[in-house]
Amino acid sequence: MEKTIELRNITKTFGPVVANKNACLTVHSGEIMALLGENGSGKTTLMNMLSGLYYPDSGKIFINGKSVYITSPKDAFDYGIGMVHQHFKLIDVFTAGENVVLGLKDHFFINKKPVTKKIQSLLDRYGFVLDLNKKIYDMSVSEKQTVEIIKVLYRGADTLILDEPTAVLTPQETERLFVILRNMRNDGKTIIIITHKMQEVLSLSDEVAILRKGEIVKVVETKDANQEELADLMVGAHVALHIDRDLPVNPTKVLSVNHLTCYNEEHVKSLDNVSFDAYSGEILGIAGVSGSGQKALLEAISGLQKTEEGSNITFFDEKGKSEDLVGKDPKIIKHMGVSLAFVPEDRLGMGLVGDMGMVGNMLLRSYDVGKTPFIEVKKPAKLASILKEKLEVLTPSIDTPVRNLSGGNVQKVLVGRELASQPRLLLTAYAVRGLDINTSYTIYNILNYEKKQGMAIVYVGEDLDVLLALTDRILVLSDGKVTGIVDSRTTDKKKIGQLMASSEENKEHD
Amino acid sequence: MIKKEPLVRIAKRNDATLKQKIVMKTVCIGTAVLISILFIWIVSGKNPFPAVGYIFTGTFQNSIKIWASVQETALLLGIALALTPAYKMRFWNIGAQGQILMGGLMTAVSMIYFKTLMPNALVIICGLLLGTLAGGFWAFIPGFFKAKFNTNETLFTLMMNYIAVLIVTIFTKIWQGSASSLGLINSRGTYKHIGWLLTINDNPVIVPLICVLFLAVSTYVYFKKTKHGYETEVVGESVKTAKYTGINVPKVMMRTVALSGALCGIIGFFYVAGIDHTISASTSGSYGFTAIIVAWLSKFNPFVMIFYAFLIVFLNQGGKNLSDQAYSANLNEYSCEFIVFIIILSILLSEFFTNYVLIYRDRNKFKKYYLHQLITFGLTTKEVK
């Protein structure tokens, strides 16, 4: 059955923040529509209104020309609309099959056989591979995603909204997902995919709607689009998608990690016998599917994570003097004179204090200087003003709580503070996550500048294209193990994808 | 299956101006006052306005009443300030009552047992020291368990209250012997007024008042200017950030909670040595809990706390006066307390209306428009078409 979904003049505000402004969009069945936009451009908000999580402030939704009111996810399902969210909503101790039927009210008792049969037929129809009796906690991220998609299909949805589905997948898994999505489209389903990756848009979708600052600025047919044009539409100005990269100059060893093993809170190995070196004047990239041990690695080096016996982390200062970092907390490491800075993934939850202004946040690094019980505010205040000016941080004042700043400005404050200590080693986790294209390039430029000054940089990233363009070497983590350290100039995406998915058997070092 | 747009929706707003906030608060409190007057009128069946007068004279009738209110304000403010360090750290200490009682108990112990051993000044100093330590220790116990084993502090501090009440009851029973109550400690004989806090012009309130005001300033300075205060605030904001910075979280937690309890202990000392000169399980009444409201309403700003502490005391005293005056047999102390809480609730509600806005379906219909205007008092920034 032909089906048309139309969003007309949708506006949604959260306090002073306008998430969507007069957004209009028409989607037909049997097509894949990509919603492309930078973080914060209102893609997810718009789709949350279609799937019943939010209600628009003004504007209307029409299905087949009839005005409808969607006030809950259940309403959305009644209209055949289902959404797979970025953060999965599954019960860990249940099996895949149990999760699929969870919450359905038609029967008090569930007769397993016909249900399993129905789910299996759905799986076969589109080419999913899934063991229905497997528990969620035993599953990989990609399997969990499959369960989420099946959950939506089982509820009879013919319109599927996917929010950044590829963020957690390896390139190979992404390709597999795309095959399935194309099968579904050919079966007459409507697919809306939210993304900020342009290559995916070009390879998968039929139409692209570009969002900027909550508005749909343009809808184009994918076959007529190219990457530069899409980038310009997303940003609203011309952007140069190019990162300079120089060869490392006089690299000397700054950090040596040997046989590093850690356990997480659930006593599962988060890092398994990791060994590598980092050099001055070099950016070392860390690649891997999210949750492969990147966080544990950086936290272990900076003294936030307990390491197992036999682990060895050695830091070398300018004169080649070595310091052992194992078993030391961040304060001791700082007082040992080890110049190490860490830009963590969770900016407001770990790197900064959201309710404090820039000055208060500069203090985090220096509040304990001096012998008096009182804090010294002058220097941090000066540093805050300098950063505000130099990095163009948009904030009403240096005392405005950083919580109220945009993601990009929050990151500038954090990166600026960490670099202000002029460290010899800089650890960054997802330094550009959630940032707009321009701010991302500002960060790349800062990192490149510091690299030229001789800083050793460890860059944990998620976008393989950026990792390949920015870094000098890439260390690939899979399940807490190093599956390869490759030269970024000679390797390609396919090779890294294989390393990301591989385990022990094809372990190799360059 | 056709659904309608929801009747009322709530949306967040952060754009209320100061003027709008003030008007909103006035409207909310005004409404509460109107409801209270209506309540008095219905319950008593008499002209409610003299009753309103009695509420005012509860504080402002004469200097005795004024000083009584000042005393209560000082104590309530003191407890709210004592809670502030723990609350800034998001440690929900609801055990102020127990910490006060333990502080007061140790003060009483020093008054009773040390009077024969040392001069008056030393008895007082011992009482203060022991009281502070006891209060601090009483809070340190849940603080220790929270820091080491991440136990829930609300349940723990609440339980510590019950234990403190029982300990105090046991001691007062022992001390009172066959008497019906403990009575004033050291009230006559050789040891008359030993361990009693110094009075100025026979006024026992002035010394505690000065100390509490000093505490207000110190609290402000502590959180604005000191390293310890800064650490406490970072731990309260995010334990992860604190660890990332290298702050020893368990140490800061135990230190801050013990400080909070020690300050409560000092308030206990003021109760016993300065004001009551006796101790019972109900020494601090419900102030250990009322102070939580004071601390929250003022968003932990020590100077705003002075205002809210006085407001609550003023309402309490007014309510008490109203029932004392026997204006109407129906207006007993409970119905008076009811009025007090209606007004406190309205202050809390006004916070809601300054932070959220209501959006109605059929905004074009006159009736709804009118209702909308009435409820939000024309304060909404939303266009009403």
Interface residues (C-beta under 8 A of the other chain):
Chain A: T13 F14 G15 P16 Y55 D57 V68 Y69 I70 T71 D75 D78 S302 G303 L304 D329 P330 K331 I332 I333 K334 F342 P344 D346 L348 G349 M350 G351 L352 V353 G354 D355 M356 G360 L363 L364 R365 Y367 D368 P373 F374 I375
Chain B: M1 I2 K3 K4 E5 P6 R9 A11 K12 R13 N14 D15 K225 T226 K227 H228 Y230 E231 E233 V234 E237 S238 K240 T241 K243 Y244 T245 G246 I247 N248 I359
